[in-house]
Amino acid sequence: MDTRNKIAAGMAGFASMLWLGLTAAVAANQRRLVFNPTVEREVKSPRSSGHRTRPVVLRAKDGTRLCGWLMTPLAPGQHPAVIYFGGRSEEVSWVVRDAGKLFPNMAVLAVNYRGYGESHGVPAEIHMIEDGCMLFDWMAGRVHVDPRRIAVVGRSLGSGVAVQVAKERPAHSVVLITPYDSILAIAKRKFRVMPIEYMLRHRFESIKYAPSLKAPTYVLRAASDDVVPHSHTDQLVAKLARLCGDDVVPDSDHMNIPYLEATQSRIAGFLTAQFAMPIAVPSVADAMLAGATAATTADLAPASAVSADTSAAALGATAAPRLPASSLLPILPLTAK
């Protein structure tokens, strides 16, 4: 082998080793690439000017402690409700501060993901979806909440959580802020030469679940977004079963969009209009079919069938009936917040 061939072979070997090393590094560190837990509160002493505010501590199905805030309207009686899911680096105390503008006359639940804020545990897609479904069930059991009118709102990474929770639970409406088709698709774009589909565990494939969403869905995009390119939002929007709006917020970027007055007024207007619509009354035939299905399910269910384990007991909670839960999620520094 002449010198030229030896050099070429050596360079090829080095390139192969470098590729394998980078692939191994991405595989080993994907949790840090997808999630970026923020522990410090964005707002030190969060309170909503339009709600009664109280901190809550709930227990996930596996006992993990989750911390956040429950905001209830000042007027008595049942109210529509919202559950908020944050972004990759987002601690959700700011939602409490802005809840009066974002969610007027609505009950609001904002809880930090595992590992974020004061919540315990380690973030993972499967846990985010399971915990999100538990939060929906817990909220549906509050005496001040109309269980037929619960919306889910997700920002960036949280849009993937909101989509899957809305698929598993009877969400009344859905708001997605800077959403994507899937973290897998964004990762493939970012790491073109790597077999990312074989490495990524937290996939957040919203595009797979979008056609199944029954709730009216509103999409908000940033005018300038270098984290979730509009092409990835386009793919998701094309699959949403009940798209009610797809707006670009002027002068916004991926980081500032939720804080802008233009964004908050759009979300408040959409949810207020949706909640004002009459709830369809099921026909007698539908009611009979639902009753027969429930009876059959009860007959088939094991005696130990389950309840959502929330430490809501400490808050006087009554868990709502659980519906089927499924699916998983992942990503990289693609969703900055």
Contacts in CASP RR format, 6 or more apart in sequence:
PFRMAT RR
TARGET T0000
AUTHOR 0000-0000-0000
METHOD contacts of the structure
MODEL  1
MDTRNKIAAGMAGFASMLWLGLTAAVAANQRRLVFNPTVEREVKSPRSSG
HRTRPVVLRAKDGTRLCGWLMTPLAPGQHPAVIYFGGRSEEVSWVVRDAG
KLFPNMAVLAVNYRGYGESHGVPAEIHMIEDGCMLFDWMAGRVHVDPRRI
AVVGRSLGSGVAVQVAKERPAHSVVLITPYDSILAIAKRKFRVMPIEYML
RHRFESIKYAPSLKAPTYVLRAASDDVVPHSHTDQLVAKLARLCGDDVVP
DSDHMNIPYLEATQSRIAGFLTAQFAMPIAVPSVADAMLAGATAATTADL
APASAVSADTSAAALGATAAPRLPASSLLPILPLTAK
1 9 0 8 1.000
19 193 0 8 1.000
19 194 0 8 1.000
22 194 0 8 1.000
23 194 0 8 1.000
23 195 0 8 1.000
23 199 0 8 1.000
26 33 0 8 1.000
26 191 0 8 1.000
26 194 0 8 1.000
26 196 0 8 1.000
26 199 0 8 1.000
26 332 0 8 1.000
27 199 0 8 1.000
30 199 0 8 1.000
30 200 0 8 1.000
30 201 0 8 1.000
30 202 0 8 1.000
30 330 0 8 1.000
30 331 0 8 1.000
30 332 0 8 1.000
31 122 0 8 1.000
31 123 0 8 1.000
31 124 0 8 1.000
31 202 0 8 1.000
33 331 0 8 1.000
33 332 0 8 1.000
33 333 0 8 1.000
34 88 0 8 1.000
34 157 0 8 1.000
34 183 0 8 1.000
34 202 0 8 1.000
34 330 0 8 1.000
34 331 0 8 1.000
34 332 0 8 1.000
34 334 0 8 1.000
35 88 0 8 1.000
35 113 0 8 1.000
35 123 0 8 1.000
35 157 0 8 1.000
35 202 0 8 1.000
35 331 0 8 1.000
36 88 0 8 1.000
36 89 0 8 1.000
36 333 0 8 1.000
37 89 0 8 1.000
37 113 0 8 1.000
37 115 0 8 1.000
37 116 0 8 1.000
37 117 0 8 1.000
37 123 0 8 1.000
38 89 0 8 1.000
38 90 0 8 1.000
38 91 0 8 1.000
38 116 0 8 1.000
38 117 0 8 1.000
39 91 0 8 1.000
39 115 0 8 1.000
39 116 0 8 1.000
39 117 0 8 1.000
39 118 0 8 1.000
40 91 0 8 1.000
40 117 0 8 1.000
41 91 0 8 1.000
41 93 0 8 1.000
41 117 0 8 1.000
42 90 0 8 1.000
42 91 0 8 1.000
42 92 0 8 1.000
42 93 0 8 1.000
42 94 0 8 1.000
43 93 0 8 1.000
43 94 0 8 1.000
43 96 0 8 1.000
43 97 0 8 1.000
44 93 0 8 1.000
46 53 0 8 1.000
46 69 0 8 1.000
46 93 0 8 1.000
46 94 0 8 1.000
46 96 0 8 1.000
46 97 0 8 1.000
47 53 0 8 1.000
47 96 0 8 1.000
47 97 0 8 1.000
48 71 0 8 1.000
48 96 0 8 1.000
48 97 0 8 1.000
48 99 0 8 1.000
48 100 0 8 1.000
48 108 0 8 1.000
49 100 0 8 1.000
50 71 0 8 1.000
50 73 0 8 1.000
50 74 0 8 1.000
50 99 0 8 1.000
50 100 0 8 1.000
50 104 0 8 1.000
51 71 0 8 1.000
51 72 0 8 1.000
51 73 0 8 1.000
51 74 0 8 1.000
51 99 0 8 1.000
51 100 0 8 1.000
51 107 0 8 1.000
51 108 0 8 1.000
52 71 0 8 1.000
52 72 0 8 1.000
52 73 0 8 1.000
52 74 0 8 1.000
53 69 0 8 1.000
53 70 0 8 1.000
53 71 0 8 1.000
53 96 0 8 1.000
54 69 0 8 1.000
54 70 0 8 1.000
55 67 0 8 1.000
55 68 0 8 1.000
55 69 0 8 1.000
55 70 0 8 1.000
56 67 0 8 1.000
56 68 0 8 1.000
56 69 0 8 1.000
56 70 0 8 1.000
56 109 0 8 1.000
56 111 0 8 1.000
56 315 0 8 1.000
57 65 0 8 1.000
57 66 0 8 1.000
57 67 0 8 1.000
57 68 0 8 1.000
57 311 0 8 1.000
57 314 0 8 1.000
58 65 0 8 1.000
58 66 0 8 1.000
58 67 0 8 1.000
58 111 0 8 1.000
58 134 0 8 1.000
58 135 0 8 1.000
58 138 0 8 1.000
58 310 0 8 1.000
58 311 0 8 1.000
58 312 0 8 1.000
59 65 0 8 1.000
59 66 0 8 1.000
59 309 0 8 1.000
59 310 0 8 1.000
59 311 0 8 1.000
59 312 0 8 1.000
60 66 0 8 1.000
60 114 0 8 1.000
60 127 0 8 1.000
60 130 0 8 1.000
60 131 0 8 1.000
60 134 0 8 1.000
60 309 0 8 1.000
60 310 0 8 1.000
61 130 0 8 1.000
61 131 0 8 1.000
61 134 0 8 1.000
61 308 0 8 1.000
61 309 0 8 1.000
62 309 0 8 1.000
63 309 0 8 1.000
64 114 0 8 1.000
64 119 0 8 1.000
64 120 0 8 1.000
64 121 0 8 1.000
64 127 0 8 1.000
64 131 0 8 1.000
65 119 0 8 1.000
65 120 0 8 1.000
65 311 0 8 1.000
66 111 0 8 1.000
66 112 0 8 1.000
66 114 0 8 1.000
66 119 0 8 1.000
66 120 0 8 1.000
66 131 0 8 1.000
67 111 0 8 1.000
67 112 0 8 1.000
67 117 0 8 1.000
67 118 0 8 1.000
67 119 0 8 1.000
68 92 0 8 1.000
68 109 0 8 1.000
68 110 0 8 1.000
68 111 0 8 1.000
68 112 0 8 1.000
68 118 0 8 1.000
68 119 0 8 1.000
69 92 0 8 1.000
69 93 0 8 1.000
69 95 0 8 1.000
69 96 0 8 1.000
69 108 0 8 1.000
69 109 0 8 1.000
69 110 0 8 1.000
69 111 0 8 1.000
70 107 0 8 1.000
70 108 0 8 1.000
70 109 0 8 1.000
70 142 0 8 1.000
71 96 0 8 1.000
71 99 0 8 1.000
71 103 0 8 1.000
71 107 0 8 1.000
71 108 0 8 1.000
71 109 0 8 1.000
71 110 0 8 1.000
72 79 0 8 1.000
72 107 0 8 1.000
72 142 0 8 1.000
72 144 0 8 1.000
73 79 0 8 1.000
73 105 0 8 1.000
73 106 0 8 1.000
73 107 0 8 1.000
73 144 0 8 1.000
75 105 0 8 1.000
76 144 0 8 1.000
77 144 0 8 1.000
78 143 0 8 1.000
78 144 0 8 1.000
78 145 0 8 1.000
78 146 0 8 1.000
79 105 0 8 1.000
79 106 0 8 1.000
79 107 0 8 1.000
79 144 0 8 1.000
79 145 0 8 1.000
79 146 0 8 1.000
80 105 0 8 1.000
80 106 0 8 1.000
80 107 0 8 1.000
80 145 0 8 1.000
80 146 0 8 1.000
80 149 0 8 1.000
80 150 0 8 1.000
80 151 0 8 1.000
80 172 0 8 1.000
80 271 0 8 1.000
80 275 0 8 1.000
81 106 0 8 1.000
81 107 0 8 1.000
81 108 0 8 1.000
81 109 0 8 1.000
81 139 0 8 1.000
81 142 0 8 1.000
81 145 0 8 1.000
81 146 0 8 1.000
81 149 0 8 1.000
81 150 0 8 1.000
81 151 0 8 1.000
82 103 0 8 1.000
82 106 0 8 1.000
82 107 0 8 1.000
82 108 0 8 1.000
82 109 0 8 1.000
82 150 0 8 1.000
82 151 0 8 1.000
82 152 0 8 1.000
82 153 0 8 1.000
82 271 0 8 1.000
83 108 0 8 1.000
83 109 0 8 1.000
83 110 0 8 1.000
83 132 0 8 1.000
83 135 0 8 1.000
83 136 0 8 1.000
83 139 0 8 1.000
83 150 0 8 1.000
83 151 0 8 1.000
83 152 0 8 1.000
83 153 0 8 1.000
83 165 0 8 1.000
84 92 0 8 1.000
84 95 0 8 1.000
84 108 0 8 1.000
84 109 0 8 1.000
84 110 0 8 1.000
84 153 0 8 1.000
84 154 0 8 1.000
84 155 0 8 1.000
85 128 0 8 1.000
85 132 0 8 1.000
85 152 0 8 1.000
85 153 0 8 1.000
85 154 0 8 1.000
85 155 0 8 1.000
85 158 0 8 1.000
85 159 0 8 1.000
85 160 0 8 1.000
85 161 0 8 1.000
85 162 0 8 1.000
85 165 0 8 1.000
86 92 0 8 1.000
86 113 0 8 1.000
86 154 0 8 1.000
86 155 0 8 1.000
86 156 0 8 1.000
86 157 0 8 1.000
86 158 0 8 1.000
86 161 0 8 1.000
86 337 0 8 1.000
87 154 0 8 1.000
87 155 0 8 1.000
87 156 0 8 1.000
87 157 0 8 1.000
87 158 0 8 1.000
87 335 0 8 1.000
87 337 0 8 1.000
88 156 0 8 1.000
88 157 0 8 1.000
88 331 0 8 1.000
88 333 0 8 1.000
88 334 0 8 1.000
88 335 0 8 1.000
88 336 0 8 1.000
88 337 0 8 1.000
89 336 0 8 1.000
89 337 0 8 1.000
90 116 0 8 1.000
90 155 0 8 1.000
90 156 0 8 1.000
90 337 0 8 1.000
91 112 0 8 1.000
91 116 0 8 1.000
91 117 0 8 1.000
92 110 0 8 1.000
92 111 0 8 1.000
92 112 0 8 1.000
92 116 0 8 1.000
93 110 0 8 1.000
94 258 0 8 1.000
94 259 0 8 1.000
95 102 0 8 1.000
95 108 0 8 1.000
95 110 0 8 1.000
96 108 0 8 1.000
96 110 0 8 1.000
98 259 0 8 1.000
98 264 0 8 1.000
99 108 0 8 1.000
99 110 0 8 1.000
101 261 0 8 1.000
101 264 0 8 1.000
101 265 0 8 1.000
101 268 0 8 1.000
102 108 0 8 1.000
102 264 0 8 1.000
102 267 0 8 1.000
102 268 0 8 1.000
103 267 0 8 1.000
103 268 0 8 1.000
103 271 0 8 1.000
104 268 0 8 1.000
104 272 0 8 1.000
105 272 0 8 1.000
106 151 0 8 1.000
106 271 0 8 1.000
106 275 0 8 1.000
107 139 0 8 1.000
107 142 0 8 1.000
107 144 0 8 1.000
107 145 0 8 1.000
109 135 0 8 1.000
109 138 0 8 1.000
109 139 0 8 1.000
111 119 0 8 1.000
111 131 0 8 1.000
111 135 0 8 1.000
112 118 0 8 1.000
112 119 0 8 1.000
113 119 0 8 1.000
113 123 0 8 1.000
113 128 0 8 1.000
113 131 0 8 1.000
114 120 0 8 1.000
114 121 0 8 1.000
114 122 0 8 1.000
114 123 0 8 1.000
114 124 0 8 1.000
114 127 0 8 1.000
114 128 0 8 1.000
114 131 0 8 1.000
115 121 0 8 1.000
115 122 0 8 1.000
115 123 0 8 1.000
116 123 0 8 1.000
124 201 0 8 1.000
124 202 0 8 1.000
124 329 0 8 1.000
125 201 0 8 1.000
125 202 0 8 1.000
125 203 0 8 1.000
125 204 0 8 1.000
125 327 0 8 1.000
125 328 0 8 1.000
125 329 0 8 1.000
125 330 0 8 1.000
126 327 0 8 1.000
126 328 0 8 1.000
126 329 0 8 1.000
128 158 0 8 1.000
128 161 0 8 1.000
128 329 0 8 1.000
129 161 0 8 1.000
129 164 0 8 1.000
129 165 0 8 1.000
129 168 0 8 1.000
129 325 0 8 1.000
129 326 0 8 1.000
129 327 0 8 1.000
129 328 0 8 1.000
129 329 0 8 1.000
130 325 0 8 1.000
132 161 0 8 1.000
132 165 0 8 1.000
133 165 0 8 1.000
133 168 0 8 1.000
133 169 0 8 1.000
133 308 0 8 1.000
133 322 0 8 1.000
133 323 0 8 1.000
133 325 0 8 1.000
134 308 0 8 1.000
134 309 0 8 1.000
134 310 0 8 1.000
136 150 0 8 1.000
136 152 0 8 1.000
136 165 0 8 1.000
136 169 0 8 1.000
136 171 0 8 1.000
136 320 0 8 1.000
137 169 0 8 1.000
137 308 0 8 1.000
137 310 0 8 1.000
137 319 0 8 1.000
137 320 0 8 1.000
137 321 0 8 1.000
137 322 0 8 1.000
138 308 0 8 1.000
138 310 0 8 1.000
138 312 0 8 1.000
138 317 0 8 1.000
138 319 0 8 1.000
138 320 0 8 1.000
139 145 0 8 1.000
139 150 0 8 1.000
140 147 0 8 1.000
140 150 0 8 1.000
140 320 0 8 1.000
141 147 0 8 1.000
141 317 0 8 1.000
141 318 0 8 1.000
141 319 0 8 1.000
141 320 0 8 1.000
142 317 0 8 1.000
147 320 0 8 1.000
148 170 0 8 1.000
148 172 0 8 1.000
148 279 0 8 1.000
149 172 0 8 1.000
149 275 0 8 1.000
149 279 0 8 1.000
150 169 0 8 1.000
150 170 0 8 1.000
150 171 0 8 1.000
150 172 0 8 1.000
151 171 0 8 1.000
151 172 0 8 1.000
151 173 0 8 1.000
151 174 0 8 1.000
151 175 0 8 1.000
151 215 0 8 1.000
151 271 0 8 1.000
151 274 0 8 1.000
151 275 0 8 1.000
152 162 0 8 1.000
152 165 0 8 1.000
152 166 0 8 1.000
152 171 0 8 1.000
152 174 0 8 1.000
152 175 0 8 1.000
153 162 0 8 1.000
153 174 0 8 1.000
153 175 0 8 1.000
153 176 0 8 1.000
153 177 0 8 1.000
153 267 0 8 1.000
154 160 0 8 1.000
154 161 0 8 1.000
154 162 0 8 1.000
154 175 0 8 1.000
154 176 0 8 1.000
154 177 0 8 1.000
154 179 0 8 1.000
155 177 0 8 1.000
155 178 0 8 1.000
155 257 0 8 1.000
155 258 0 8 1.000
155 337 0 8 1.000
156 177 0 8 1.000
156 178 0 8 1.000
156 179 0 8 1.000
156 180 0 8 1.000
156 227 0 8 1.000
156 228 0 8 1.000
156 254 0 8 1.000
156 335 0 8 1.000
156 336 0 8 1.000
156 337 0 8 1.000
157 183 0 8 1.000
157 204 0 8 1.000
157 331 0 8 1.000
157 335 0 8 1.000
158 335 0 8 1.000
159 176 0 8 1.000
159 177 0 8 1.000
159 178 0 8 1.000
159 179 0 8 1.000
159 180 0 8 1.000
159 206 0 8 1.000
160 176 0 8 1.000
160 179 0 8 1.000
160 180 0 8 1.000
160 204 0 8 1.000
160 206 0 8 1.000
160 329 0 8 1.000
161 204 0 8 1.000
161 329 0 8 1.000
162 174 0 8 1.000
162 175 0 8 1.000
162 176 0 8 1.000
163 174 0 8 1.000
163 176 0 8 1.000
163 179 0 8 1.000
163 206 0 8 1.000
163 209 0 8 1.000
163 210 0 8 1.000
163 213 0 8 1.000
164 204 0 8 1.000
164 206 0 8 1.000
164 209 0 8 1.000
164 327 0 8 1.000
164 329 0 8 1.000
165 171 0 8 1.000
166 174 0 8 1.000
166 213 0 8 1.000
166 215 0 8 1.000
167 209 0 8 1.000
167 212 0 8 1.000
167 213 0 8 1.000
167 327 0 8 1.000
168 323 0 8 1.000
168 324 0 8 1.000
168 325 0 8 1.000
168 326 0 8 1.000
168 327 0 8 1.000
169 323 0 8 1.000
170 214 0 8 1.000
170 323 0 8 1.000
171 213 0 8 1.000
171 215 0 8 1.000
172 215 0 8 1.000
172 274 0 8 1.000
172 275 0 8 1.000
173 215 0 8 1.000
173 216 0 8 1.000
173 217 0 8 1.000
173 218 0 8 1.000
173 270 0 8 1.000
173 271 0 8 1.000
173 274 0 8 1.000
173 275 0 8 1.000
174 213 0 8 1.000
174 215 0 8 1.000
174 216 0 8 1.000
174 217 0 8 1.000
174 218 0 8 1.000
175 217 0 8 1.000
175 218 0 8 1.000
175 220 0 8 1.000
175 267 0 8 1.000
175 270 0 8 1.000
175 271 0 8 1.000
176 217 0 8 1.000
176 218 0 8 1.000
176 219 0 8 1.000
176 220 0 8 1.000
176 236 0 8 1.000
177 220 0 8 1.000
177 257 0 8 1.000
177 258 0 8 1.000
177 263 0 8 1.000
178 220 0 8 1.000
178 221 0 8 1.000
178 222 0 8 1.000
178 225 0 8 1.000
178 227 0 8 1.000
178 228 0 8 1.000
178 233 0 8 1.000
178 254 0 8 1.000
178 257 0 8 1.000
179 206 0 8 1.000
179 219 0 8 1.000
179 228 0 8 1.000
179 233 0 8 1.000
179 236 0 8 1.000
180 186 0 8 1.000
180 204 0 8 1.000
180 206 0 8 1.000
180 228 0 8 1.000
180 232 0 8 1.000
180 233 0 8 1.000
180 236 0 8 1.000
180 334 0 8 1.000
180 335 0 8 1.000
181 205 0 8 1.000
181 206 0 8 1.000
181 207 0 8 1.000
181 232 0 8 1.000
181 233 0 8 1.000
181 235 0 8 1.000
181 236 0 8 1.000
181 239 0 8 1.000
182 203 0 8 1.000
182 204 0 8 1.000
182 205 0 8 1.000
182 206 0 8 1.000
182 207 0 8 1.000
182 208 0 8 1.000
183 200 0 8 1.000
183 202 0 8 1.000
183 203 0 8 1.000
183 204 0 8 1.000
183 205 0 8 1.000
183 329 0 8 1.000
183 330 0 8 1.000
183 331 0 8 1.000
183 332 0 8 1.000
183 334 0 8 1.000
183 335 0 8 1.000
184 196 0 8 1.000
184 197 0 8 1.000
184 200 0 8 1.000
184 203 0 8 1.000
184 204 0 8 1.000
184 205 0 8 1.000
184 330 0 8 1.000
185 207 0 8 1.000
185 232 0 8 1.000
185 235 0 8 1.000
186 228 0 8 1.000
186 232 0 8 1.000
186 331 0 8 1.000
186 332 0 8 1.000
186 334 0 8 1.000
187 196 0 8 1.000
187 200 0 8 1.000
187 330 0 8 1.000
187 331 0 8 1.000
187 332 0 8 1.000
187 334 0 8 1.000
188 196 0 8 1.000
188 197 0 8 1.000
189 229 0 8 1.000
189 232 0 8 1.000
190 332 0 8 1.000
190 334 0 8 1.000
191 332 0 8 1.000
200 330 0 8 1.000
200 331 0 8 1.000
201 328 0 8 1.000
201 330 0 8 1.000
202 328 0 8 1.000
202 329 0 8 1.000
202 330 0 8 1.000
202 331 0 8 1.000
203 328 0 8 1.000
203 329 0 8 1.000
203 330 0 8 1.000
203 331 0 8 1.000
204 329 0 8 1.000
204 330 0 8 1.000
204 331 0 8 1.000
205 329 0 8 1.000
206 236 0 8 1.000
207 235 0 8 1.000
207 236 0 8 1.000
207 239 0 8 1.000
209 327 0 8 1.000
210 236 0 8 1.000
210 239 0 8 1.000
210 240 0 8 1.000
210 241 0 8 1.000
211 239 0 8 1.000
211 240 0 8 1.000
211 241 0 8 1.000
212 241 0 8 1.000
213 240 0 8 1.000
213 241 0 8 1.000
213 242 0 8 1.000
214 241 0 8 1.000
214 242 0 8 1.000
215 242 0 8 1.000
216 242 0 8 1.000
216 244 0 8 1.000
216 274 0 8 1.000
217 240 0 8 1.000
217 241 0 8 1.000
217 242 0 8 1.000
217 243 0 8 1.000
217 244 0 8 1.000
217 245 0 8 1.000
218 244 0 8 1.000
218 245 0 8 1.000
218 246 0 8 1.000
218 247 0 8 1.000
218 266 0 8 1.000
218 267 0 8 1.000
218 270 0 8 1.000
219 233 0 8 1.000
219 236 0 8 1.000
219 237 0 8 1.000
219 240 0 8 1.000
219 243 0 8 1.000
219 245 0 8 1.000
219 246 0 8 1.000
219 247 0 8 1.000
220 247 0 8 1.000
220 248 0 8 1.000
220 249 0 8 1.000
220 257 0 8 1.000
220 263 0 8 1.000
220 266 0 8 1.000
220 267 0 8 1.000
221 230 0 8 1.000
221 233 0 8 1.000
221 246 0 8 1.000
221 247 0 8 1.000
221 248 0 8 1.000
221 249 0 8 1.000
222 228 0 8 1.000
222 248 0 8 1.000
222 249 0 8 1.000
222 252 0 8 1.000
222 253 0 8 1.000
222 254 0 8 1.000
222 257 0 8 1.000
223 248 0 8 1.000
223 249 0 8 1.000
223 250 0 8 1.000
223 251 0 8 1.000
223 252 0 8 1.000
223 253 0 8 1.000
224 252 0 8 1.000
224 253 0 8 1.000
224 254 0 8 1.000
225 253 0 8 1.000
225 254 0 8 1.000
226 253 0 8 1.000
226 254 0 8 1.000
227 254 0 8 1.000
227 334 0 8 1.000
227 335 0 8 1.000
227 336 0 8 1.000
228 254 0 8 1.000
228 334 0 8 1.000
228 335 0 8 1.000
237 243 0 8 1.000
237 246 0 8 1.000
244 270 0 8 1.000
244 274 0 8 1.000
245 270 0 8 1.000
247 266 0 8 1.000
249 257 0 8 1.000
249 260 0 8 1.000
249 262 0 8 1.000
249 263 0 8 1.000
249 266 0 8 1.000
250 262 0 8 1.000
251 260 0 8 1.000
251 262 0 8 1.000
252 260 0 8 1.000
252 262 0 8 1.000
252 263 0 8 1.000
254 336 0 8 1.000
254 337 0 8 1.000
255 336 0 8 1.000
255 337 0 8 1.000
257 263 0 8 1.000
258 264 0 8 1.000
282 290 0 8 1.000
306 322 0 8 1.000
307 319 0 8 1.000
307 322 0 8 1.000
308 319 0 8 1.000
308 320 0 8 1.000
308 322 0 8 1.000
310 317 0 8 1.000
310 319 0 8 1.000
312 318 0 8 1.000
312 319 0 8 1.000
END
